[in-house]
Amino acid sequence: MRAVLIQEPGGPEVLRAGEVPDPAPSPGEILVRVRATALNRADLLQRQGLYPPPPGVDPRIPGLEFAGSVEAAGPAVTEFQPGQRVMGLLPGAGYAERVVTPERLALPIPDRLSFQEAAGIPEVFLTAFDALHLQGGLGPGQTLLLHGAGSGVGTAALQLCRLTGATSIGTSRSRAKLDRCVELGLDHAVLTERGDFQETVLDLTAGRGVDLILDMVGAAYLEQNLSCLAPRGQLILIGLLGGPSAPIDLSRILKRSLRIRGTVLRPRPVEEKIRLNQEFRRRILPFFETGDLKPIIDREFPLEKAAEAHAFMESNGNFGKIVLTC
Ligand SMILES: NC(=O)c1ccc[n+]([C@@H]2O[C@H](COP(=O)([O-])OP(=O)(O)OC[C@H]3O[C@@H](n4cnc5c(N)ncnc54)[C@H](OP(=O)(O)O)[C@@H]3O)[C@@H](O)[C@H]2O)c1
């Protein structure tokens, strides 16, 4: 089958299409003919040799999600049959014509969505659901501060926040992205061209601060994030785009009973991912069927043009997801 391979660690140009053997489903797994996959920041890190996949996954092929149709089912598969449209998370090797996955990690694609749209759901919506709801306990009447609001994860999180009945404050360094976030339901848009947001967030919350912060920037925003948290507030870290190290005055955490936690999806044990997947299917997937939630797709590239797609993501130009069609 065709797949996109990392020839050696490096820039986007090291991604080339090539031939690899088809994967075969084990008991409990399905073989999926992939019609679309999507980019994630982790793919860029893997391409640079900085984020290897878990053991057992081909490290040469990036790709953390898929949408396609079931081509074959291994023994012990009970739900999905050949021909059914499915999407889901992968630990890697998604930039390929075929993937295998445990059937319990797959989700049925809602009828109203195309394969391209479906490919934009698993990684960002599962991440946002897990961070905001399962870990962050976001509830009606609370306030969320969301950095990179126009990112893939951001466009998912702001829609989930709207559905929850919580207030969202979103940041971006781009006015155009913020305008589109407001169209999607963002309550307050904060332009962070010069990296400052603390004063505006405190003004918007009458000096109280927010209950929850979803942050992918890390070190560069840590100081201001701590100032923006209300007493007992929580900072959930999902990325380090602004660096990994920053000094921290622990008395600020102690005195106001703050919490800081990090979370990653990919290295989790399969059983844990399956539990998350089932919870997502029960609580969130129905909103895609009704159209209350929608994947936000910036643009599509053919699988063979994965290098161009990576360069585009590195330019921070995308609003929502970048999809590879196959
Ligand atoms: N922990 C997990 O399990 C998990 C799962 C999925 C994704 N993630 C992480 O979540 C983050 C977003 O992923 P994504 O796929 O949604 O990415 P994306 O669509 O490429 O968006 C990332 C956005 O981050 C902002 N950004 C980049 N560098 C920045 C910097 N130095 N300072 C401030 N803002 C910066 C940019 O927004 P503006 O240009 O609009 O400011 C950019 O558009 C990534 O760090 C990714 O690794 C984590």
The ligand as a MOL file (V3000), in Angstrom:
LIG
                    3D

  0  0  0     0  0            999 V3000
M  V30 BEGIN CTAB
M  V30 COUNTS 48 52 0 0 0
M  V30 BEGIN ATOM
M  V30 1 N -1.7810 16.4040 25.0580 0
M  V30 2 C -2.4130 15.8340 24.0630 0
M  V30 3 O -2.8650 14.7010 24.1520 0
M  V30 4 C -2.5860 16.6010 22.7940 0
M  V30 5 C -3.4480 16.1390 21.7760 0
M  V30 6 C -3.6080 16.9460 20.6270 0
M  V30 7 C -2.8930 18.1230 20.5070 0
M  V30 8 N -2.0520 18.4890 21.5180 0 CHG=1
M  V30 9 C -1.2810 19.7380 21.4610 0
M  V30 10 O -2.1810 20.8090 21.3650 0
M  V30 11 C -1.5760 21.8620 20.6450 0
M  V30 12 C -2.4860 22.2810 19.4980 0
M  V30 13 O -2.5470 21.2460 18.5610 0
M  V30 14 P -3.3280 21.4970 17.2090 0
M  V30 15 O -3.2120 20.2710 16.3720 0
M  V30 16 O -4.6580 22.0090 17.5240 0 CHG=-1
M  V30 17 O -2.3890 22.6170 16.5860 0
M  V30 18 P -2.6180 23.7220 15.4730 0
M  V30 19 O -3.9540 23.6120 14.8460 0
M  V30 20 O -1.4340 23.6740 14.5940 0
M  V30 21 O -2.5770 25.1090 16.2900 0
M  V30 22 C -1.5560 25.4680 17.1380 0
M  V30 23 C -1.7070 26.9590 17.4380 0
M  V30 24 O -0.8760 27.2910 18.5420 0
M  V30 25 C -0.5560 28.6490 18.4610 0
M  V30 26 N 0.8870 28.8060 18.7020 0
M  V30 27 C 1.9130 28.1930 18.0610 0
M  V30 28 N 3.0830 28.5680 18.5880 0
M  V30 29 C 2.7860 29.4500 19.5590 0
M  V30 30 C 3.5760 30.2190 20.4660 0
M  V30 31 N 4.9150 30.1320 20.4690 0
M  V30 32 N 2.9480 31.0390 21.3230 0
M  V30 33 C 1.6020 31.1450 21.3120 0
M  V30 34 N 0.7940 30.4460 20.4860 0
M  V30 35 C 1.4010 29.6110 19.6340 0
M  V30 36 C -0.9190 29.1300 17.0700 0
M  V30 37 O -2.0710 29.9300 17.2050 0
M  V30 38 P -2.1140 31.4870 16.7520 0
M  V30 39 O -1.1910 31.6100 15.5930 0
M  V30 40 O -3.5470 31.6550 16.4520 0
M  V30 41 O -1.6860 32.2860 17.9310 0
M  V30 42 C -1.2470 27.8670 16.3260 0
M  V30 43 O -2.1920 28.0790 15.3350 0
M  V30 44 C -0.2210 21.3450 20.1680 0
M  V30 45 O 0.7630 21.7630 21.0810 0
M  V30 46 C -0.3970 19.8440 20.2440 0
M  V30 47 O 0.8250 19.1600 20.4090 0
M  V30 48 C -1.8970 17.7700 22.6460 0
M  V30 END ATOM
M  V30 BEGIN BOND
M  V30 1 1 1 2
M  V30 2 2 2 3
M  V30 3 1 2 4
M  V30 4 1 4 5
M  V30 5 2 4 48
M  V30 6 2 5 6
M  V30 7 1 6 7
M  V30 8 2 7 8
M  V30 9 1 8 9
M  V30 10 1 8 48
M  V30 11 1 9 10
M  V30 12 1 9 46
M  V30 13 1 10 11
M  V30 14 1 11 12
M  V30 15 1 11 44
M  V30 16 1 12 13
M  V30 17 1 13 14
M  V30 18 2 14 15
M  V30 19 1 14 16
M  V30 20 1 14 17
M  V30 21 1 17 18
M  V30 22 2 18 19
M  V30 23 1 18 20
M  V30 24 1 18 21
M  V30 25 1 21 22
M  V30 26 1 22 23
M  V30 27 1 23 24
M  V30 28 1 23 42
M  V30 29 1 24 25
M  V30 30 1 25 26
M  V30 31 1 25 36
M  V30 32 1 26 27
M  V30 33 1 26 35
M  V30 34 2 27 28
M  V30 35 1 28 29
M  V30 36 1 29 30
M  V30 37 2 29 35
M  V30 38 1 30 31
M  V30 39 2 30 32
M  V30 40 1 32 33
M  V30 41 2 33 34
M  V30 42 1 34 35
M  V30 43 1 36 37
M  V30 44 1 36 42
M  V30 45 1 37 38
M  V30 46 2 38 39
M  V30 47 1 38 40
M  V30 48 1 38 41
M  V30 49 1 42 43
M  V30 50 1 44 45
M  V30 51 1 44 46
M  V30 52 1 46 47
M  V30 END BOND
M  V30 END CTAB
M  END
